[in-house]
Amino acid sequence: MINLEGNPSSLSFTIGPPNPSNKTVAVTSSDSPNFEVPYTASVSQSWDSVAPTSGTTPVTETVTVDSSAVSPGIYVDHLDIVPTSGYAVVNHGSFALPFTPQPSDTFNSKIVFSPTDTSAYWGFYSDNLGPPEEARIVKFDRATNSVVWSVLVHNTDTFQPGALIVSSDGLHLYVVWSHIATGTNNFVVDKLQTSDGSIVGSVTTAGTFKGSAGDIDLVSIGGIDYVAWAGCNNNNVSDKIFETFVVRTSDMSVVIHITYDSGSSVILSTPCAFDGSGNLWRVTNHLVPANAQLLKIAVPLGTQTLYAMPALPFGDASEIDALTYDPITGHLIVSQSYNAGSVSMDITGTPTIVTSNATKIGYSSMVPGLFGFRVCTPNTSRLNGGATWFEIAGFALLKNDLSTGFSTVLLGPTHTDPSVGRFHNLDDTNSNPHKTSIIDMTLWAMTPGGIPTAFEWFDIAIINSAHIPITLSSNVPSPPGGDHYVAPSGLVSGTAQTVPLDNSPNQFWNISVSVDGKSIPLQVALRYNEIAQYWVATIYDQNGNLLLDSVPFVTGVGKSQNLLAQFAYLKIGSATVFNASRVS
């Protein structure tokens, strides 16, 4: 995290008249003073101004006040230094793939992270314009930014990596392959050892799998990991069948298999997610949210409970694109694309919407023309540890706090190729080895272009604004002592020379008052008379010589409002006591 800071941390002006001199504030970034942060600067009152109003840190801001814009009194404002984005890429690096991809039909999987160490995994397929074909899994270390191993898992037919997920103990990697062979359509789930990438278990089920990493989830029940995924059966060209499978990984057997007719010829990802109790949630008829239902499947028994989808605020034309369980709130987040937004649902009983955010994520709300494909909260949305960060298509990060709206982080023009997907994932976990006092999260991605050649990382910092208090005391000169003093009517105004008076007993202050243009240093002791029940003051000169003793802090009106009226000969000015509520 980077905090914008001002030096000095506050500004104070006193108007005599005339106008006081301008004051400056040096604006830098905490821990990284020379880090460049685009910003805007502003004040909110008519009596002050700031220049420049925008720029890049480090910078010096100049604040000017105008005495003609105020009456006598005390005024406050803030100099607000606000980062243009709120987030910044502070480090960027890459390392090459351990093999050379072929320029044909390249398919990539989402990068996934181990829950137990700094490992990460990625799947790749290329048909090489014919046999031999390559289906690979690569393991790399996020701490050393280097490849650990690369394994050629399959080299016959077409094995396209649809989804990867790491076991709860970090010892195994589960890979869902869309297996499209001559005359055969099925999908394969492989169980790989994370130590070396060797296959130690596998299960095959008929039907072409069509999905992505957002359609896979894992839960541990009774010490056994269960992997769930949702896919689209592509065997029937005109009528796609959506399928849900749950695999018990201890023996790599399918324990639950549910299908339903989509009534559509469109191949789509079908979202699913486990909750904290081990129930698998998925959506039926999700092409039309008005007809959608939520299905809860108890694992491993397979008991099904169907709920009507609560009315969503985003319109029937919006596809439900992702389900995500938030372990912090215990809520299920339902996300949509096109007229995009999301809702957070309480699922302890019948699902009910707790909060919603209907902010559109699309061409109009992001950067028009930046994205060459549909932009949405995609089916690859996950919560990786931070409660609200997602990664989205189009090389942007998305924060959705379900209350104040979506905010996005775009990774700069040199890293935003709209023609290809980058198959990235956001690491905002506490185990992120790149995380420091400055770096909040790291985005991992493949190099842009039709054929990836390297892994890239972007270390990202949240940038907080600076709010620098400004105080203005608008004064008139102190009158000399004597009976001439007459308090103005209405709100009290006059000198803004103040002493730090409060109700603490036995106070002592050194003050300097301006009398006839001269500065008079005084020492004042204040105590409370318990019998009389009023405050009394003893006043000394700068050398400690007694001037006045036991002056009661009891005021009247008119001439008697001046506590020092009868002591004008001392030439120490005038004094009175005001209720703070009467001071403007």
Secondary structure by P-SEA (a helix, b strand, c coil): cbbbbbcccbbbbbbccccccbbbbbbbbcccccbbbbbbbbbcccccccccccccccbbbbbbbbcccccbbbbbbbbcccccccccccccccccccccccccccccccbbbbccccbbbbbbbbccccccbbbbbbbbbccccccccccccccccccccccccccccccbbbbbbbcccccccbbbbbbbcccccccccccccccbbbbccccccccccccbbbbbbbbbbcccccbbbbbbbbbccccccccbbbbbbccccbbbbbbbbccccccccccccccccccbbbbbbccccbbbbbbcccccccccccccccccccccccbbbbbbccccbbbbbbcccccccccccccccccccccccccccccccccccccccccbbbbbcccbbbbbcccccbbbbbccccccccccccccccccccccccccccccbbbbbccccccccbbbbbbbbbbbbbbbbbbbbbbccccccccccccccccccccccccccccccbbbbbbccccccbbbbbbbbbbbcccccbbbbbbbcccccccccccccccccccccccccccccccccccccccccccc
